[in-house]
Amino acid sequence: MSGDDLATSATRKRKLRDGAMLLPFIGAFLFLSPIITVFTGPLTIFGLPLIFVYIFGAWLGLVLVALAMARRLEPR
């Protein structure tokens, strides 16, 4: 590898690590009361209230993003 490749790789890894550190704050924002109240209504999706779909969808999304980041940050 040349020096440019190493620098680019280190920069990418640092940005990914910074993004992983922001993930809990993004999760906290998604579960703030004003955000959640947007989804409290009579609307249902597949018979489930929209609030349940939002909460579990956001949770699943956060878990999948964390999994993807963890795999990319893994030392090889």
Biotite code that builds the C-alpha atoms (Angstrom):
import biotite.structure as struc

atoms = struc.array([
    struc.Atom([0.000, 0.000, 0.000], chain_id="A", res_id=1, res_name="MET", atom_name="CA", element="C"),
    struc.Atom([1.160, 3.490, -0.673], chain_id="A", res_id=2, res_name="SER", atom_name="CA", element="C"),
    struc.Atom([1.133, 6.298, 1.873], chain_id="A", res_id=3, res_name="GLY", atom_name="CA", element="C"),
    struc.Atom([-2.019, 7.795, 0.348], chain_id="A", res_id=4, res_name="ASP", atom_name="CA", element="C"),
    struc.Atom([-3.903, 4.539, 0.749], chain_id="A", res_id=5, res_name="ASP", atom_name="CA", element="C"),
    struc.Atom([-2.925, 4.275, 4.400], chain_id="A", res_id=6, res_name="LEU", atom_name="CA", element="C"),
    struc.Atom([-3.952, 7.860, 5.084], chain_id="A", res_id=7, res_name="ALA", atom_name="CA", element="C"),
    struc.Atom([-7.276, 7.387, 3.303], chain_id="A", res_id=8, res_name="THR", atom_name="CA", element="C"),
    struc.Atom([-7.934, 4.167, 5.201], chain_id="A", res_id=9, res_name="SER", atom_name="CA", element="C"),
    struc.Atom([-7.111, 5.807, 8.534], chain_id="A", res_id=10, res_name="ALA", atom_name="CA", element="C"),
    struc.Atom([-9.371, 8.761, 7.727], chain_id="A", res_id=11, res_name="THR", atom_name="CA", element="C"),
    struc.Atom([-12.264, 6.456, 6.804], chain_id="A", res_id=12, res_name="ARG", atom_name="CA", element="C"),
    struc.Atom([-11.808, 4.425, 9.987], chain_id="A", res_id=13, res_name="LYS", atom_name="CA", element="C"),
    struc.Atom([-11.712, 7.598, 12.103], chain_id="A", res_id=14, res_name="ARG", atom_name="CA", element="C"),
    struc.Atom([-14.900, 8.914, 10.488], chain_id="A", res_id=15, res_name="LYS", atom_name="CA", element="C"),
    struc.Atom([-16.624, 5.583, 11.033], chain_id="A", res_id=16, res_name="LEU", atom_name="CA", element="C"),
    struc.Atom([-15.502, 5.514, 14.678], chain_id="A", res_id=17, res_name="ARG", atom_name="CA", element="C"),
    struc.Atom([-16.825, 9.078, 15.140], chain_id="A", res_id=18, res_name="ASP", atom_name="CA", element="C"),
    struc.Atom([-20.136, 8.028, 13.593], chain_id="A", res_id=19, res_name="GLY", atom_name="CA", element="C"),
    struc.Atom([-20.312, 5.063, 15.955], chain_id="A", res_id=20, res_name="ALA", atom_name="CA", element="C"),
    struc.Atom([-19.817, 7.415, 18.882], chain_id="A", res_id=21, res_name="MET", atom_name="CA", element="C"),
    struc.Atom([-22.754, 9.542, 17.669], chain_id="A", res_id=22, res_name="LEU", atom_name="CA", element="C"),
    struc.Atom([-25.108, 6.571, 17.328], chain_id="A", res_id=23, res_name="LEU", atom_name="CA", element="C"),
    struc.Atom([-26.330, 6.601, 20.983], chain_id="A", res_id=24, res_name="PRO", atom_name="CA", element="C"),
    struc.Atom([-27.153, 10.298, 20.675], chain_id="A", res_id=25, res_name="PHE", atom_name="CA", element="C"),
    struc.Atom([-29.086, 9.673, 17.469], chain_id="A", res_id=26, res_name="ILE", atom_name="CA", element="C"),
    struc.Atom([-30.963, 6.894, 19.266], chain_id="A", res_id=27, res_name="GLY", atom_name="CA", element="C"),
    struc.Atom([-31.761, 9.168, 22.195], chain_id="A", res_id=28, res_name="ALA", atom_name="CA", element="C"),
    struc.Atom([-33.047, 11.812, 19.785], chain_id="A", res_id=29, res_name="PHE", atom_name="CA", element="C"),
    struc.Atom([-35.299, 9.275, 18.020], chain_id="A", res_id=30, res_name="LEU", atom_name="CA", element="C"),
    struc.Atom([-36.912, 8.342, 21.331], chain_id="A", res_id=31, res_name="PHE", atom_name="CA", element="C"),
    struc.Atom([-37.504, 11.854, 22.645], chain_id="A", res_id=32, res_name="LEU", atom_name="CA", element="C"),
    struc.Atom([-41.093, 12.534, 23.638], chain_id="A", res_id=33, res_name="SER", atom_name="CA", element="C"),
    struc.Atom([-41.785, 15.257, 21.019], chain_id="A", res_id=34, res_name="PRO", atom_name="CA", element="C"),
    struc.Atom([-40.598, 12.955, 18.238], chain_id="A", res_id=35, res_name="ILE", atom_name="CA", element="C"),
    struc.Atom([-42.589, 9.954, 19.478], chain_id="A", res_id=36, res_name="ILE", atom_name="CA", element="C"),
    struc.Atom([-45.808, 11.960, 19.864], chain_id="A", res_id=37, res_name="THR", atom_name="CA", element="C"),
    struc.Atom([-45.786, 12.569, 16.105], chain_id="A", res_id=38, res_name="VAL", atom_name="CA", element="C"),
    struc.Atom([-46.554, 8.867, 15.691], chain_id="A", res_id=39, res_name="PHE", atom_name="CA", element="C"),
    struc.Atom([-49.376, 8.613, 18.247], chain_id="A", res_id=40, res_name="THR", atom_name="CA", element="C"),
    struc.Atom([-52.503, 8.496, 16.195], chain_id="A", res_id=41, res_name="GLY", atom_name="CA", element="C"),
    struc.Atom([-55.266, 6.161, 15.126], chain_id="A", res_id=42, res_name="PRO", atom_name="CA", element="C"),
    struc.Atom([-53.292, 4.952, 12.089], chain_id="A", res_id=43, res_name="LEU", atom_name="CA", element="C"),
    struc.Atom([-52.346, 1.260, 12.011], chain_id="A", res_id=44, res_name="THR", atom_name="CA", element="C"),
    struc.Atom([-49.931, -0.706, 9.853], chain_id="A", res_id=45, res_name="ILE", atom_name="CA", element="C"),
    struc.Atom([-50.772, -4.402, 9.451], chain_id="A", res_id=46, res_name="PHE", atom_name="CA", element="C"),
    struc.Atom([-53.088, -4.010, 12.438], chain_id="A", res_id=47, res_name="GLY", atom_name="CA", element="C"),
    struc.Atom([-50.377, -2.584, 14.696], chain_id="A", res_id=48, res_name="LEU", atom_name="CA", element="C"),
    struc.Atom([-50.540, 0.966, 16.048], chain_id="A", res_id=49, res_name="PRO", atom_name="CA", element="C"),
    struc.Atom([-48.105, 3.309, 14.307], chain_id="A", res_id=50, res_name="LEU", atom_name="CA", element="C"),
    struc.Atom([-46.301, 4.072, 17.579], chain_id="A", res_id=51, res_name="ILE", atom_name="CA", element="C"),
    struc.Atom([-45.303, 0.391, 17.986], chain_id="A", res_id=52, res_name="PHE", atom_name="CA", element="C"),
    struc.Atom([-44.094, 0.214, 14.400], chain_id="A", res_id=53, res_name="VAL", atom_name="CA", element="C"),
    struc.Atom([-42.035, 3.383, 14.903], chain_id="A", res_id=54, res_name="TYR", atom_name="CA", element="C"),
    struc.Atom([-40.478, 2.332, 18.217], chain_id="A", res_id=55, res_name="ILE", atom_name="CA", element="C"),
    struc.Atom([-39.529, -1.166, 17.118], chain_id="A", res_id=56, res_name="PHE", atom_name="CA", element="C"),
    struc.Atom([-38.521, 0.015, 13.636], chain_id="A", res_id=57, res_name="GLY", atom_name="CA", element="C"),
    struc.Atom([-36.226, 2.685, 15.074], chain_id="A", res_id=58, res_name="ALA", atom_name="CA", element="C"),
    struc.Atom([-34.786, 0.183, 17.537], chain_id="A", res_id=59, res_name="TRP", atom_name="CA", element="C"),
    struc.Atom([-34.174, -2.373, 14.794], chain_id="A", res_id=60, res_name="LEU", atom_name="CA", element="C"),
    struc.Atom([-32.618, 0.290, 12.573], chain_id="A", res_id=61, res_name="GLY", atom_name="CA", element="C"),
    struc.Atom([-30.243, 1.367, 15.342], chain_id="A", res_id=62, res_name="LEU", atom_name="CA", element="C"),
    struc.Atom([-29.232, -2.238, 16.008], chain_id="A", res_id=63, res_name="VAL", atom_name="CA", element="C"),
    struc.Atom([-28.570, -2.911, 12.320], chain_id="A", res_id=64, res_name="LEU", atom_name="CA", element="C"),
    struc.Atom([-26.540, 0.281, 11.892], chain_id="A", res_id=65, res_name="VAL", atom_name="CA", element="C"),
    struc.Atom([-24.517, -0.566, 15.008], chain_id="A", res_id=66, res_name="ALA", atom_name="CA", element="C"),
    struc.Atom([-23.923, -4.091, 13.678], chain_id="A", res_id=67, res_name="LEU", atom_name="CA", element="C"),
    struc.Atom([-22.741, -2.772, 10.315], chain_id="A", res_id=68, res_name="ALA", atom_name="CA", element="C"),
    struc.Atom([-20.421, -0.254, 11.977], chain_id="A", res_id=69, res_name="MET", atom_name="CA", element="C"),
    struc.Atom([-19.021, -2.868, 14.360], chain_id="A", res_id=70, res_name="ALA", atom_name="CA", element="C"),
    struc.Atom([-18.223, -5.214, 11.484], chain_id="A", res_id=71, res_name="ARG", atom_name="CA", element="C"),
    struc.Atom([-16.450, -2.474, 9.551], chain_id="A", res_id=72, res_name="ARG", atom_name="CA", element="C"),
    struc.Atom([-14.482, -1.365, 12.626], chain_id="A", res_id=73, res_name="LEU", atom_name="CA", element="C"),
    struc.Atom([-13.389, -4.914, 13.447], chain_id="A", res_id=74, res_name="GLU", atom_name="CA", element="C"),
    struc.Atom([-9.620, -5.396, 13.217], chain_id="A", res_id=75, res_name="PRO", atom_name="CA", element="C"),
    struc.Atom([-8.702, -7.728, 10.363], chain_id="A", res_id=76, res_name="ARG", atom_name="CA", element="C"),
])
